[in-house]
Amino acid sequence: MSDNILQLVVFVFVTALIGGLTYWKCRGQNRNNGQSQTKEYFLAGGGLTWMFVAGSITLTNLSTDQLVGMNGNQMALLVWWELAAIIGLIILAKVFIPVYYKYNCTTTTELLEKRYNNKHIRAVIGGLFFLGNALIYMPAVIYSGALFMQTMFKVDIPLMYIATAFAIIGAVYAFFGGLRAVAVSDTYNGILVLGMAVLVVFLALNAIDYDFTGIPEERLTLIGDADSPIPWPTLLTGMIFIQMYYWGTNQTITQRAMAAPNVKEAQKGIFAAAGIRFLIVPAIVVLPGIISFKLYGDIGDAAYGRIVGDVMPAWLTGVFAAAMAAAVLSTYNSLLNSATALYVCDIHEAYFNKEPSVVKLSGYVTLLLTSLTLVLVPIYQQADSIINLLQQLNGLLSMPIFSIFVVGLLFKNVDARAGIAAVILGVVMYGMLTFANSPLHTDIHYIHLMPITLIVCVAFALIVNKVVFGLNAQWAGKTPALDDAGQAQVQK
């Protein structure tokens, strides 16, 4: 049997096995049990145990855009994104999750509606999250997954063909499975992905006899200078706010934690995900890229696929291909499910139909998003570094949106229109200061711009609230939390 046929057979077998295990776990569980169709489809009926919360959070975040993009920088410095993420997860568990459960939220933006007592701010922020998934995250995941498969197997298949296959399969899976199937498959896939990624690290280290000599110091240091992707002062300014936004308010991530039966179970899953991120993830997202620099030189985002193709035994490449395909599909269908939840819950139910056919409506939204993803893939092909581009684009939405959560949680008596005005200001300001073709472009690092944007947005919201709407914002006092130290059962 030739290597190509063996790879294909193993790939199909592993993929089918994970699909079968997911079906076995989820069979008979998609019952309403008196709950709304929305709660069942988007929050798995509140039935995710901590293991599936941890697995889904881990693999939703860890996909080819991380493995390909971070290793594509070919330097240790990028590990700071993963180490800082641990702080973000702890803040999610201890600060945000009790609040989401207190207000029985289906989407993170539902918290805004209840704190501001206004459905329009929920729709605006939900729409921005929706656009972020559609225009930034989803095409990036599909592009990086297709690029990895193309470079690892050295196939002469157009990248768009591979991207189209990923997008269609992911869309079908998200539509028919709902969050329950997505989370369960994420967990099974996560075990496979992490195991294979760790194996790649050891095989790559063995390929250079654990000898890092000859690699430039700037590729190995954790202290970035002013010209590096992460200058060290940014660790003290915008990095922590980026993590608070991403892990605490991002619907795609928090949706998994909100699908547990209670706060305690959700927190156990989040802490388990933080442990995985501390013990495993840092090594797998930087070491193969650094080693590839020694072996091949500066080859950018092609680094991970090439080193895997070279160090992985042929009989294992089919398993690894299945793992990477699983990572792509898991992240993509998670993004689809959360984007659909944002549209259905935040916009459609609020303005068009309070009781839509959730599954049918989700199908239309999924079709639209999948088509848009494929249109945008060629744009991401032009990026020098996919991960740096993603982080820069994130700034357009992250701090403006996060500022409204900050104002909503810390203050009372704030008009929602003041919050919306602050978001608009923040998006425009960040874009004009960041992008090179803007007349107001500045050389300030985009991570430094994050806290500046946050402070300006919060201040602007409070000023507009006072000057335009004549309201005095009042300190809200202690952040609302569940009684009994977060042990209360909250039916999801």
C-alpha positions in Angstrom: 0.0 0.0 0.0 1.5 3.4 -1.0 2.0 6.1 1.6 -0.7 8.3 0.0 -3.3 5.5 0.2 -2.3 4.7 3.8 -2.6 8.3 4.8 -6.1 8.5 3.3 -7.3 5.3 4.9 -6.0 6.4 8.3 -7.5 9.9 7.9 -10.9 8.5 7.0 -10.9 6.0 9.8 -9.9 8.4 12.5 -12.4 11.0 11.3 -15.2 8.5 11.2 -14.3 7.2 14.7 -14.6 10.7 16.2 -17.9 11.2 14.4 -19.2 7.9 15.7 -18.1 8.6 19.3 -19.8 12.0 19.1 -23.0 10.5 17.9 -22.9 7.8 20.6 -22.4 10.4 23.3 -25.1 12.8 22.0 -27.8 10.3 20.9 -31.1 10.8 22.6 -29.9 13.9 24.5 -31.3 16.6 22.2 -34.6 16.8 24.0 -36.2 20.0 25.1 -37.1 18.9 28.6 -39.3 22.0 28.9 -36.6 24.3 27.7 -36.8 26.6 24.7 -35.4 25.5 21.3 -32.9 28.3 21.6 -31.5 27.1 24.9 -31.1 23.5 23.6 -29.5 24.4 20.3 -27.2 27.1 21.5 -26.5 26.1 25.1 -26.8 22.3 24.9 -29.7 22.5 27.4 -27.3 23.4 30.1 -25.9 19.9 30.1 -22.2 20.2 29.5 -20.0 18.7 32.3 -16.7 20.3 33.2 -14.7 18.0 30.9 -16.6 19.0 27.8 -16.5 22.7 28.8 -12.7 22.4 29.1 -12.3 20.4 25.9 -14.5 22.7 23.9 -12.9 25.9 25.2 -9.4 24.5 24.4 -10.1 23.4 20.9 -12.3 26.3 19.9 -9.3 28.5 20.6 -6.6 26.2 19.4 -6.8 25.7 15.7 -4.6 26.0 12.7 -4.6 29.8 13.0 -2.8 29.3 16.3 -0.6 26.4 15.3 0.3 27.8 11.9 0.2 31.5 12.8 2.2 31.4 16.0 4.8 28.9 14.8 5.0 31.0 11.6 6.6 33.8 13.6 9.4 31.3 14.4 10.2 32.9 17.7 9.6 32.1 21.4 8.2 35.6 22.0 4.7 34.6 20.8 4.3 32.3 23.9 3.2 35.4 25.8 -0.2 35.2 24.2 -0.8 31.8 25.7 0.7 32.6 29.1 -1.4 35.8 29.4 -4.5 33.8 28.3 -4.3 31.9 31.7 -5.0 35.2 33.4 -7.9 35.8 31.1 -9.4 32.4 31.9 -9.2 32.9 35.6 -11.0 36.3 35.2 -13.6 34.6 33.1 -14.2 32.0 35.9 -14.1 34.3 38.9 -15.7 37.5 37.5 -17.7 37.0 34.3 -19.2 33.6 34.7 -21.1 34.3 38.0 -22.6 37.4 36.4 -23.7 35.5 33.2 -25.4 32.9 35.3 -26.9 35.5 37.6 -28.7 37.0 34.6 -29.3 33.6 33.0 -27.7 34.7 29.7 -27.8 32.8 26.4 -25.3 35.3 24.8 -22.8 37.5 26.4 -24.5 40.5 24.9 -27.7 39.6 26.8 -25.9 40.9 29.9 -25.7 44.3 28.3 -29.4 44.4 27.6 -30.2 43.6 31.2 -27.6 46.0 32.7 -28.5 48.9 30.4 -32.2 47.9 30.2 -32.1 48.4 26.5 -32.3 45.8 23.7 -30.7 48.0 21.1 -27.3 48.0 22.7 -27.4 44.2 22.8 -28.2 44.2 19.1 -25.4 46.6 18.2 -22.7 44.7 20.1 -24.1 41.4 19.0 -23.9 42.6 15.5 -20.2 43.7 16.0 -19.4 40.3 17.4 -21.2 38.7 14.5 -19.2 40.7 12.0 -16.0 39.9 13.8 -16.7 36.2 13.4 -17.7 36.6 9.8 -15.0 39.0 8.6 -12.0 38.1 10.8 -12.0 34.7 12.6 -13.9 32.4 10.2 -12.0 33.1 7.0 -8.7 33.1 9.0 -9.4 29.6 10.3 -10.3 28.2 7.0 -7.4 29.8 5.2 -4.8 28.7 7.8 -6.2 25.1 7.8 -6.1 24.9 4.0 -2.6 26.3 4.0 -1.4 23.7 6.5 -2.8 20.8 4.6 -1.3 22.1 1.4 2.2 22.5 2.8 2.2 19.4 5.0 1.3 17.0 2.2 3.0 19.0 -0.5 0.0 18.6 -2.8 -0.6 20.6 -6.0 -4.2 21.3 -5.2 -5.4 24.9 -5.2 -5.8 26.3 -1.7 -9.3 27.4 -2.4 -10.4 23.9 -3.2 -9.2 22.7 0.2 -10.7 25.8 1.9 -14.1 25.1 0.2 -14.1 21.5 1.5 -13.4 22.6 5.1 -16.1 25.3 5.0 -18.8 23.1 3.6 -18.1 20.2 6.0 -17.9 22.6 9.0 -21.2 24.2 8.0 -23.0 20.9 7.7 -21.7 19.8 11.1 -22.6 23.1 12.9 -26.1 23.1 11.4 -27.1 19.5 12.3 -25.3 19.2 15.6 -26.0 22.3 17.7 -23.6 23.2 20.6 -23.9 19.8 22.3 -22.4 17.9 19.3 -19.9 20.7 18.7 -18.6 20.6 22.3 -18.5 16.8 22.5 -16.6 16.5 19.3 -14.3 19.3 20.4 -13.3 17.3 23.4 -12.6 14.1 21.5 -10.7 16.0 18.8 -8.8 18.0 21.5 -7.3 14.8 23.0 -6.1 13.9 19.5 -4.9 17.3 18.5 -2.9 17.9 21.7 -1.4 14.4 21.7 -0.2 14.8 18.1 1.0 18.3 18.6 3.1 17.2 21.6 4.5 14.4 19.5 5.5 16.9 16.8 7.5 18.9 19.4 9.5 15.8 20.4 10.1 14.7 16.9 11.2 18.2 15.9 13.6 18.4 18.9 15.0 15.0 18.0 15.6 16.3 14.4 18.0 18.9 15.7 19.4 16.6 18.5 18.0 19.1 21.0 20.6 21.6 19.9 19.5 25.2 19.5 22.9 26.6 18.6 22.9 28.7 15.5 19.4 30.1 16.1 19.6 33.9 16.5 19.1 35.2 20.0 16.0 37.3 19.1 14.3 34.0 18.1 14.8 32.6 21.5 14.3 35.5 23.9 11.1 36.2 25.8 12.0 39.9 26.1 10.8 41.7 23.0 12.4 44.9 21.8 10.6 47.8 20.1 10.6 46.2 16.7 9.3 42.7 17.8 5.7 41.5 17.5 5.4 41.9 21.3 7.6 44.6 22.8 8.0 43.8 26.5 6.2 47.0 27.8 3.0 45.8 26.1 2.9 43.0 28.7 2.2 45.7 31.2 -0.3 47.7 29.2 -2.7 46.2 26.6 -2.0 42.5 26.9 -4.2 41.9 30.0 -7.1 43.8 28.6 -7.0 41.8 25.3 -7.2 38.6 27.4 -10.1 39.9 29.5 -12.0 40.8 26.4 -11.3 37.6 24.5 -12.0 35.1 27.3 -14.5 37.1 29.3 -16.9 38.6 26.7 -16.3 36.7 23.4 -19.4 34.7 22.7 -17.5 31.9 20.9 -15.5 31.1 24.1 -18.0 32.0 26.9 -20.8 30.1 25.2 -19.2 26.8 26.2 -18.9 27.9 29.9 -22.5 29.1 29.9 -23.7 25.7 28.8 -22.8 24.0 32.1 -25.6 23.2 34.6 -24.2 25.6 37.2 -21.4 28.0 38.0 -19.3 25.5 39.9 -19.2 23.1 37.0 -18.5 25.9 34.5 -15.6 27.1 36.7 -14.1 23.6 36.9 -14.1 23.4 33.2 -12.5 26.8 32.8 -9.7 26.0 35.3 -9.0 22.7 33.6 -8.7 24.6 30.3 -6.3 27.0 32.0 -4.2 24.1 33.2 -4.0 22.7 29.7 -2.9 26.1 28.4 -0.2 26.3 31.0 1.2 22.8 30.7 0.9 21.9 27.0 0.0 24.8 24.7 3.1 27.1 25.0 5.4 24.4 23.7 3.3 23.3 20.8 2.8 26.8 19.4 6.4 28.0 19.4 9.0 25.2 19.5 8.2 23.7 16.0 8.5 27.1 14.5 11.8 27.9 16.2 13.2 24.5 15.1 12.0 25.1 11.5 14.0 28.3 11.4 17.1 26.3 12.1 16.2 23.7 9.5 14.8 25.9 6.7 15.4 29.5 7.6 12.7 32.2 7.6 9.7 30.6 5.8 6.8 32.3 7.7 3.4 30.6 8.0 4.6 27.6 5.9 6.9 26.6 8.8 4.5 24.3 10.8 3.2 22.4 7.8 6.7 21.8 6.4 8.3 20.5 9.6 5.4 18.2 10.4 5.6 16.8 6.9 9.3 16.2 7.3 9.5 14.8 10.9 6.3 12.8 11.1 6.5 9.1 10.0 4.4 8.5 6.9 2.1 6.1 8.8 1.2 8.8 11.3 0.6 11.6 8.9 -2.9 10.4 8.2 -3.7 10.6 12.0 -2.1 14.1 12.1 -4.1 15.2 9.1 -7.3 14.0 10.8 -6.3 15.9 14.0 -5.7 19.1 12.1 -8.8 18.8 10.1 -10.7 18.2 13.4 -9.1 21.4 14.8 -10.1 23.4 11.8 -13.7 22.1 11.7 -14.1 22.4 15.5 -13.1 26.0 15.6 -15.0 26.8 12.4 -18.3 25.2 13.5 -17.9 26.8 17.0 -17.6 30.2 15.3 -20.6 29.4 13.1 -22.7 28.3 16.1 -21.9 31.3 18.2 -22.4 33.8 15.3 -25.8 32.2 14.6 -26.7 32.4 18.2 -25.8 36.2 18.2 -28.0 36.8 15.1 -31.0 34.6 16.3 -31.0 35.8 19.9 -29.8 39.4 19.7 -31.3 40.5 16.4 -34.0 38.2 14.9 -35.9 37.4 18.1 -35.7 41.1 19.2 -36.9 42.7 16.0 -38.5 40.2 13.7 -39.9 37.1 15.4 -39.8 36.2 19.1 -40.3 32.5 18.4 -38.6 31.6 15.1 -37.8 28.1 14.0 -34.3 28.1 15.4 -32.9 25.3 13.3 -34.3 26.6 10.0 -33.2 30.1 10.6 -29.7 28.9 11.7 -29.5 27.1 8.4 -29.9 30.3 6.4 -27.4 32.2 8.5 -24.9 29.3 8.2 -25.2 29.4 4.4 -24.6 33.1 4.3 -21.6 33.0 6.6 -20.0 30.1 4.8 -20.3 31.8 1.5 -18.8 35.0 2.9 -15.9 33.0 4.4 -14.9 31.6 1.1 -15.0 35.1 -0.5 -12.6 36.5 2.1 -10.0 33.6 2.1 -8.0 35.2 -0.8 -7.6 38.4 1.2 -5.9 36.4 4.0 -3.6 34.8 1.6 -1.9 38.2 1.2 -1.0 38.6 4.9 2.7 38.4 5.9 1.8 36.8 9.2 -1.7 35.5 9.9 -1.5 35.7 13.7 -0.2 39.3 13.8 -2.8 40.4 11.3 -5.5 38.8 13.5 -4.3 40.4 16.6 -4.2 43.8 14.9 -7.7 43.4 13.5 -9.0 42.3 16.8 -8.3 45.8 18.2 -10.9 47.3 16.0 -13.6 45.7 18.1 -12.1 44.4 21.3 -11.5 47.5 23.4 -14.6 49.4 22.2 -16.8 46.4 23.0 -15.0 45.7 26.3 -15.5 49.3 27.4 -19.2 48.9 27.3 -19.1 45.8 29.5 -16.9 47.7 31.9 -19.3 50.6 32.1 -22.3 48.4 32.3 -20.9 46.3 35.2 -19.3 49.2 37.2 -21.9 51.9 36.8 -25.6 52.4 37.0 -27.8 55.0 35.4 -26.0 55.1 32.1 -28.0 55.6 28.9 -27.4 52.8 26.3 -27.0 55.4 23.6 -23.9 56.8 25.4 -22.4 53.3 25.3 -23.2 52.9 21.6 -21.6 56.3 20.8 -18.4 55.2 22.7 -18.2 52.0 20.7 -18.4 53.9 17.4 -15.8 56.4 18.6 -13.5 53.6 19.7 -13.7 51.7 16.4 -13.0 54.8 14.3 -10.2 56.0 16.6 -8.4 52.7 16.7 -8.7 52.2 13.0 -7.4 55.7 12.2 -4.4 55.4 14.6 -3.5 51.8 13.5 -3.7 51.3 9.8 -0.9 52.7 7.7 -3.0 54.4 5.0 -4.8 56.6 7.6 -3.7 60.2 7.8 -3.7 59.8 11.6 -1.5 56.7 11.6 0.8 56.5 14.6 3.9 54.3 15.3 2.5 53.4 18.8 2.3 49.6 19.0 -1.2 48.4 18.5 -1.1 46.6 21.9 -0.3 49.9 23.6 -3.3 51.4 21.8 -5.6 48.9 23.5 -5.7 50.5 27.0 -5.7 54.0 25.5 -8.8 53.0 23.4 -10.4 51.4 26.5 -9.9 54.5 28.7 -11.1 56.9 26.0 -14.2 54.9 25.4 -15.2 54.6 29.0 -14.6 58.3 29.6 -16.5 59.2 26.5 -19.5 57.1 27.5 -19.7 58.7 30.9 -19.2 62.3 29.5 -21.9 61.8 26.8 -24.2 60.3 29.5 -23.8 63.4 31.6 -23.6 66.2 28.9 -26.0 64.9 26.3 -28.5 62.8 28.2 -28.3 64.6 31.6 -27.7 61.5 33.6 -25.2 61.1 36.5 -23.6 57.7 36.3 -23.5 56.0 39.7 -21.0 53.5 41.0 -22.7 50.1 40.9 -20.9 48.7 44.0 -20.1 45.1 44.3 -20.3 43.1 41.0 -23.4 41.0 41.0 -22.7 37.3 41.7 -24.6 34.2 42.6 -25.6 33.4 46.1 -24.0 30.6 48.1 -20.6 31.2 46.7 -21.7 30.4 43.1 -23.1 27.0 44.0 -26.7 27.8 43.1 -28.2 25.7 40.3 -29.1 27.8 37.3 -31.2 26.0 34.7 -29.9 26.8 31.3 
